[in-house]
Amino acid sequence: MSHFDKHVFFCLNQRDDGRACCADHGAQALQAHAKQRIKALGLSGPGKIRINKAGCLDRCELGPVAVVYPEGVWYTFVDQHDIDEIIDSHLVKGIPVERLKLE
């Protein structure tokens, strides 16, 4: 059994060469919001959900991006409403949010 039921990695990559990057789209603030919300819901800790920062996940042109494991579902998002929908639907109910999924 895994130490966490689900792991969510948020790309926080910052590129210095002018190419698109998740950091340019508010990824850090949205990752912090997700982490706080998971804690507030009592869903963090061993056997539950872990919200992590990640370096480049190599999909910055679609960003910001996050990926949920073990399912391997990739998301893009634009605001706290999107993050809350991912939490409420996918992380709590197990139903991926189709409108935010990346292929």
C-alpha positions as CSV (number, residue, x, y, z in Angstrom):
1,M,0.0,0.0,0.0
2,S,1.2,3.5,-0.8
3,H,1.9,6.0,1.9
4,F,-0.6,8.3,0.3
5,D,-3.9,7.4,-1.4
6,K,-3.4,10.2,-3.9
7,H,-0.5,12.4,-4.8
8,V,-1.1,15.7,-6.7
9,F,1.9,17.4,-8.3
10,F,1.6,21.0,-9.4
11,C,4.2,22.3,-11.9
12,L,5.7,25.4,-10.5
13,N,8.4,25.7,-13.2
14,Q,9.8,29.1,-13.9
15,R,11.6,29.5,-17.2
16,D,14.0,32.4,-17.8
17,D,14.1,32.2,-21.6
18,G,10.7,33.7,-22.3
19,R,9.0,30.3,-23.1
20,A,5.6,29.6,-21.5
21,C,5.8,28.3,-17.9
22,C,3.3,27.3,-15.2
23,A,4.8,29.9,-12.8
24,D,3.6,32.7,-15.2
25,H,0.0,31.5,-14.7
26,G,-0.3,31.7,-10.9
27,A,0.5,28.0,-10.3
28,Q,2.2,28.7,-7.0
29,A,-0.8,30.5,-5.4
30,L,-3.2,27.8,-6.7
31,Q,-1.0,25.0,-5.4
32,A,-1.0,26.7,-2.0
33,H,-4.8,27.0,-2.2
34,A,-5.1,23.3,-2.9
35,K,-2.8,22.4,0.0
36,Q,-4.7,24.6,2.4
37,R,-8.1,23.3,1.2
38,I,-7.1,19.6,1.5
39,K,-5.9,20.3,5.1
40,A,-9.1,22.2,5.9
41,L,-11.1,19.2,4.7
42,G,-9.1,16.9,6.9
43,L,-7.9,15.0,3.8
44,S,-4.1,15.4,4.3
45,G,-1.7,13.0,5.9
46,P,-0.6,9.4,5.6
47,G,-3.2,7.2,3.8
48,K,-4.9,10.4,2.4
49,I,-3.9,13.1,-0.1
50,R,-0.6,14.8,-0.6
51,I,-0.4,18.1,-2.5
52,N,3.2,18.6,-3.8
53,K,5.2,21.2,-5.7
54,A,7.0,19.9,-8.8
55,G,9.6,21.3,-11.1
56,C,9.0,21.1,-14.8
57,L,6.5,18.5,-15.8
58,D,7.2,19.2,-19.5
59,R,3.7,20.4,-20.4
60,C,4.1,24.1,-19.6
61,E,2.7,25.2,-23.0
62,L,-0.6,23.8,-21.7
63,G,-0.2,25.4,-18.2
64,P,-0.6,25.7,-15.6
65,V,-0.7,21.9,-15.1
66,A,-1.1,19.4,-12.3
67,V,-1.2,15.6,-12.3
68,V,-3.1,13.3,-10.0
69,Y,-1.5,9.9,-9.1
70,P,-2.0,7.0,-9.1
71,E,-4.6,7.6,-11.8
72,G,-2.2,9.7,-13.9
73,V,-4.9,12.3,-14.7
74,W,-3.5,15.6,-16.0
75,Y,-5.3,18.9,-15.5
76,T,-5.1,22.5,-16.4
77,F,-6.8,25.2,-14.4
78,V,-7.2,29.0,-14.3
79,D,-8.5,29.9,-10.8
80,Q,-9.5,28.7,-7.3
81,H,-12.9,27.6,-8.6
82,D,-11.2,25.1,-11.0
83,I,-9.0,23.8,-8.1
84,D,-12.0,23.4,-5.8
85,E,-13.8,21.5,-8.6
86,I,-10.9,19.1,-9.0
87,I,-10.8,18.6,-5.2
88,D,-14.5,18.1,-4.8
89,S,-15.1,15.9,-7.8
90,H,-11.9,13.9,-8.4
91,L,-10.1,13.9,-5.0
92,V,-13.2,13.5,-2.8
93,K,-15.7,11.7,-5.0
94,G,-13.3,9.9,-7.4
95,I,-14.9,11.5,-10.5
96,P,-12.3,13.2,-12.8
97,V,-13.3,16.7,-14.1
98,E,-13.6,16.2,-17.8
99,R,-13.6,19.9,-18.8
100,L,-10.2,20.4,-17.2
101,K,-8.5,17.2,-18.2
102,L,-5.5,17.2,-20.6
103,E,-4.9,14.4,-23.0
